[in-house]
């Protein structure tokens, strides 16, 4: 499983997303899976990366919380069970990881 977390330095939620993703990986028996951090620094880099806002999580190259509209150096808002949030919940990430494992198995 290839996991990438895209973010920009001014984002207040990318570290929360990283921590929740690590918790979800541990909960699904994938604690050793690396999370590649990819900092997006310019609007041009955001365009090239199809960066949907910070934080964006991609698993095997796919954004499991997409599709989104637009790209750029913006904060991303996720729809969570508790309302809009700056990062997916750990439970939502666990669900995503289990779906990905089901496709791979």
N, C-alpha and C positions, 0 to 999 in steps of 0.2 A: 504494500500500500504506500503510495507516494503522497505525502501530505505537505502542503505549502500554505503558509499564512502570509498574505500580502498586507502591508500597512504603510502608513506614513508617520513620520516622527511626531507630529502634533496630535495624533489620534489618542484620545483618552481611554480607548477600549481595547486596543490590540493586545495588551498584556493580559487582560481579563479573558479574552478569547483564547490566548495561548494556554493559560492556566486551566480553563475549562476543557479545552481540547486534550490536554495532558491527563486530566481526571477521567475523561471519557475513554481515552486509549487504555488507561489502567483498568477501568471497569469492564472493558471488553476483552481483556487479556492481551492487549497490544502495547503494553507499557514501553517496550523497547523500540517502538516505531519512532523514527526521528521526525520532528516538525521543522521543515525548512522555512526560515524566516526570510522574507523578500521585501526589502524596503523600497518603496516607490518614492522618488524624490522630485520628479518634475511632471508637469502636465503632459509632456511628450511621452515620458515613460509610462504614464497612466494610460495613454491612448494605445501604445504598443502592447501593453500587458492586458488590455481590455479590463482595467482595474475598476471594479464596481463600487469602490469606496472602502474605507478602512473600518474594521478589519474584514478582509475577504479570505475565506478558507476554500481551498481547492483540494479535492481528493482524487488522485489519478487524473488530474487535469480538469476535473469537472467541479463547478460550483454547486454543491447540493442545495443551496438556498436560493438559487437563481431561478429563472432569469431576472435580471434587473434592468432598469432603464438608465442609460447614460453611463459615462465613465468619468473619472477625475479624482482630484485630491479632495475628497469629501468624506465626511463621517457616514458610515453605513448604518441604517436602522433595520433591525430584524424584527419580524413578527414573532413574538414568543407567547407562551401560554399566559404569562403575566402582563401582556401588553407590549408595546414597542420597547426594544432594548438595543443597547449598543453592541451586543454579542449574543450568539445563540446560547441557550441554557445548556448545562451539562447533559441533562436528560435528552434534549433534542440532538445533541452531538452523538450521544450513545445510540440513539435510533438511527442516525445517518450511518454511523460506522457499522452497525449490524446489517443494514441494507446493503452496504458495499461488500461486506464479507459474504453475504448471501449470493451476490452476483459472482464473486470470485470462486466460491466453493462449488 
